[in-house]
Amino acid sequence: EGIVIVDNKKFLLNGSEILYEGNFEDWRSHPQGVVIIKQDNNSPFHRSILLNGRELLFKGVCQRWLPHPSGVIVQIDDELLLNGNILLYKGKFDDWHCHPEGIVVQLDDELLFNGKILIWKGMFHRWASHQNGIIIQYGRKLLLNGKILLFEGNFDEWQPHSLGVVIRLREEFYLYTYNKEQKWTGLVDPFEECGLGIT
């Protein structure tokens, strides 16, 4: 666990351990390191999705992808597939995110685990994946799985973290681990997608 820092073409866990070094088109943090996207030389629309730049998770065309503890989930039209070959959901959705045990699908004001089990119904402002489920923003509250209060108060931005949630308030960052706070100052901005990932 820790943070992934991108320094030129090097992906460093906690600033020291090299997870991957080389060219990439896109990337995301993953519980086992980092997921790297490389464009296939034979076709501009085909991509290879690799764990730490070595283990092939998916190769082909997809509309969207997100890291999952068991690899990567890809969207191909109305299908959500684990590593491109295990169907997790097929049908209508407004949005979707990964869940440690599958996926969460948004249909209007409902968040449904694997498209079937209701997690949340009603208004919300934002939601995101978390290694223990999903975080739902309702007003100034951040709720794990819609039930456990992680944070309540003012913030400018938030991001899930394996230990809870990171809150940005102006130029300061706070890690809330189930209502306990750790303050970060003087660090690289953990919200810069191309420079730092939280794993």
Secondary structure, DSSP 8 states (H G I E B T S, - for coil): --EEEEETTEEEETTTEEEEES--SEEEEETTEEEEEEE-TT-TT-EEEEETTTEEEEEE--SEEEEETTEEEEEETTEEEETTTEEEEES--SEEEEETTEEEEEETTEEEETTTEEEEES--SEEEEETTEEEEEETTEEEETTTEEEEES--SEEEEETTEEEEEETTEEEEESSS-EEEE-SS--TT-TTTEEE-
